Amino acid sequence: MGHNEDVASAVADGRYDEELSTAHGYRSVSVADDVLPVDMAVRAVTRAIARSAVRAEDIVLHAHTGSTPQGPDDVVPAAYVHGRTLAHRAFTVDVRQTCNGALAALQLAAAYLTAAGPGMAAVVTTADRHGGPGVNRYRADPGSVDADGASAVVLCNGPGPLRLLSTVVLGDGRFADTVAADPKDFPDRRAFLMAQRRALLPMLDAMAALEKDSVTQALAEAGIKPGDVTRWVFPNIGANMVDRELREGLGIDEARTTWEWGRTVGHLGTGNQFGGLTHLTETGAVRPGDVVALCGNGLGFSYGCAVLEVVAPPPWAAEGAAGVDQRQEMTL
């Protein structure tokens, strides 16, 4: 179904620039073979439901998200996944929030279950495949190496191994149409750089504020401080693209993040957060009482943060997958 490709091999055959490889620090990238993202999502949700204590018939909502083409043009992604995993009528919806889709879908699912009442459950799926004819995953984005993968979490109004304490997703669409200046339109490099700064600085300032506010609000709603967070899951962007000012302000060192894992799988699009959570639980890196913060962002622009507490050792630990829970006793 897939394999991990050594980044050094991409440098050796000219698909990846050595300078960027050194700057961003990726070691390998997850590559899916000839499989549709929606089919990867089917595998992920099937495994997640099997690992959970939730009965499939109690799932009243399925939310699917992806940032790349999901399948044939006539396929509705959420409906496709639903039709192959849930044998009953559940509300199913596609969430389009680019790479912040997982946290957006998680927040919507949590709110939906809050209204649905006790005993109800929801499932969130993500899937992305960045490869394909004519696509070079190493040069599609100068700040990351794009990877393939799918993930799923099951939430319920009831006890579970993880509890979802809070979710915050913030958006600011004022800069969605911002484009970089073209050097050919200016008489010299100095004029170009000044115009570029005028065009991009307000956007960059707004993005930094969104990122910080999403995290601080999520922590405040969970009733914890940055130092209480055991592990942080950030998008698997290159080491040279990290917002070090934000992390230094929150007192986050790299050892408390999932970058050592992230640099071996690449940027999973919408799958970074649930993938990182899965990694932490499967490897036993978190224990009861630990707190995990999932952070994400997407073009457009939006930023999100979800805070979870480990309540009990997940039954899938040392085996592999994701399931969570919320303050009104919701289990992811």
N, C-alpha and C positions, 0 to 999 in steps of 0.2 A: 504493500500500500504506500510505503514511503521510506525515506532514508535520510540520514544526516550527511550533508556534503561538507567536506573540509574546505574552509575558506582559502587556505593556502593553495589549493588546487585551482581555484578561480583566479587567484593572483598569477599563478604560474602560466595559465593559458590565456591571460590577457583580458578576462572578463571583469576583473576587479582591480582598481588602482592600488598599488602597494602603499602609497601615501595615506589613502583613506583607510586601508586595512590596519595600518599601524595606529592611526589616530583613533579609530572607533573600537578596536579590540575584539571583534568577533572571532570566534574560533571555528564554528561550524554553523550550518543553517539547515533547518528542517525542510525537506523537499518532498512533496507528494508526487506519486507517480500518476498515471493516467486515471484520475478519479475526480468526480465533480465535488465542489464544496458541499452541496446539499447532501451528498451521499456520506461525506465525512461527518456531517452533523448528525445524520441518522445513527451512525456508529457511536458517536459521543453520547447522544441522549439515551440510547438503548443501554449503554453501560452505566450511565449515571442513575437511571431509574432502577436498574438491577441492584446497584449498590445502596440505594436509599431504602428507608423503611416505608416509603410512600407507595400506596396502591395506584397503579396507572389510572384507574377509573376516577380517582379523587383529584386528578389534575384538571383544573378548570381554565387554565390559561397556558398557552405556549407562545413565547416571544422569540423570534429568530432575528439575528443580525449578522451582517457581513459587509466588508468594505470593498470587495472585489466581485466581479460577475459570479453568480452562484450556480448557473446551469444554463440550459437552453432558454432562448428568449421567451418561450411560451410557458415557462415554469414559474409559478409563484412560490418562492423559496419556503416560506413558513408553512404553506399548505402542503408542499411536497414532503417536508420533514414530518409534519403532523400525520399525514396519511400513511406513513410507513412506520410510525412508532406508537400512535395512540388510536385505539380501536373504538373511540367514542367521540361524541360531539363536544369539543372543547373550543373555547375562543382562541383563535390563532392569529398572530399579527406579525408583520415585518417591521422592524425598527431600523430606521436609516439615520445613523448618527456618526457615520464614518468610523474611525478607530475608537471612538468613545461609546460605541454601540452597546457593549456588554454592560457598562455601568448604567446607561440610560434604560436599557431593558430591565436590568435588575431593580432599579428604582420604580419603574412602572409596575413590575410584577409584585413587588412588596406592597405598594399602595393598593393594588387590585385585591390582594389577599387580605389586607386589613379590612376592606369593605366586605369581602366574601364571608368572613367568619371562620369559626373553628373547624378543623378537619379538612379544610380545602388546601390544595397544593397548586404549584405552578412550576414550569420548567422554562429555562432560558438556554438557547443554543447559539453558538457562534461558529462561523466557518469562513475561511479565506484560503484561496490558492492564488499565489502571485506569479506562478510560472505560466508557460504557454508559448506558442510560436511567436518569435520576434521580441520576446520580453526578456530583458536582462535584469534579474532581481538585484544584482549588485550595483546597478547604475540608475535604477528607477527613482531612488530617493538618495540624495547625497548624504543624508544623516543616518541612514539605517540600511541593513540588509533584510529584504523582505522574505518572510518565511511562510510556509503553508501549515495549516492545522485547524482543528475544530475543538470545541469544548462545550460543556453543558453543566448546569447546576440545577438541582431540584430544591424548591423552597416549599415549606408547608407551615400552616398555623398549628404548631405543636412543638414538642421537644425534639432536639436533634444534637448532633455532635458539635455543630457550630451555631452561634447565634449572631444574627445580623443586627448590629446596634444602631447603625445610621447609614443613610445614603444622601449625598448631595451632588446634584448635577447642575452646573451653571452654564449659560450660553450667552454669547454676544455676537450677533450677526452683522454688526455695523461694518465689519471689514471683510465680509465674504467676497466682495468683488475687487479687493485690493490686488493689484498686479505690480510686479517689480518693474522699475524703469528700464528702458532699453538704452544701452550706452551709445548706440548709433544716433540717438535723438539729441545728443549733447555735444557742444564744441570741444570739450576736454574731459578728462577723468575727474577732475575736481568738481566740475559742474554736475556730472553724473552722480557722484557719491553724495553730494549735497541734496540732490533731488530724491535719491534713493532713501536717504535718511528721513527726509520730510514725509515721504510716502509710507515708510514702514515703521518708524518709531512709535507713532500712536498705536498701531496695531500690536507691536511687540509689548508695549507697556500694558495694554488691555489684556493680552494673553497672560502675562505674568501675574496680573492682579486676579484674573479668573482662577488660575492654578492655585495661588495661595489661598484665596477665599474658599474655594471648594474644599480644600484640605482642612483649614482651620474651622470652618463651619461644621464639617462632618465630625471632627474631633470634639467640638463643643457639644453637639447634639448627643454624642455618645458619652459625654461626661468624663472625658479623659484628656490627658496632655500628651504632646508629642513623645515625651520620654516614656510614656506607658505603652507605646506601640512596640511590640516585640520584633515584628518583621514588616517591611514595606515592599509592596509589589508595584513597581513602576513599569511603564511601557519599555519594551526591550529595544530602545533606541541606542545608537552608538555612544560610546563613552565620551566622545568629544561634544555630544549634543545635550548632555545632562545639564539641567538648571541647578548649578552648584550653589548659587546664592540662596535659592529656596531651601535646599537640603541643609546647608550650613545654618540657616536661620532656624530650622526645626531640630537641629542637632542630629541629623541622620548621616551616619557614616555608611560606606558601601557595604560593609559586612552585614548590616541589618537589612539590606535590600536583596533581591533575587537576581542580581546581575550575573553572578557566577553561573547560574543556570541559564539566564537569558542570552548570554554571549555564546551559548552552545546550541541554541535553537533559532535565534534571530527574531525579527520583529513580526509577530503573529497577527498583525492587524487588529481585529476585534478580539482575538483570543489571548492577549497578553495577561489580563487580570485573572481569568479563571484558570489559565494554564499555570500561572505562578502559584495560585492558591493550591492547585492540584499537586504541584511539585512539593510545596511545603508540607502538605498533609501526607502524601505518599511516602516521603522520605523521613517522616518523624521529626522534621525540623521545628515543629510547633507542638506544644503540649497543653493540657488543660490549664486555663488561666491566662494563656498567652493571647495577645491582641494582634490582629493583622489588619493593615490598611491597604486597600486596593486603589490605585490611582490611575487615571486615564485622561486622554485628551483626544480631540478630533477636529478636523478642519471645519471651519464654518463660523465661529469657533466654539467649542465647548470643552469644559473640564469637569471631571467628576472624582468623587472619593467615596468609598464604602468601607465601613469599619466593622470588623467581626471579632467575636470572642470565641476561643476554643473552649467548649464546655466539657467534652469527653474525647477520649482517643477515637478518631474516626475508624469505623470498621474496615475501611478500605486501605488504611495505612499499610505501607510496604507492599501494596498490590497495585494501586493507581486509580484516581477520578475526583469529581467535585460534587459536593452537596453542601448547603449552607442553612441558616436560621435567623429569625428576626425577633426584636424585642417583645412584640406581642406574641411571643412564642411562635416564631416562624422558623422552620428549619431549611437551611440551604443544603 
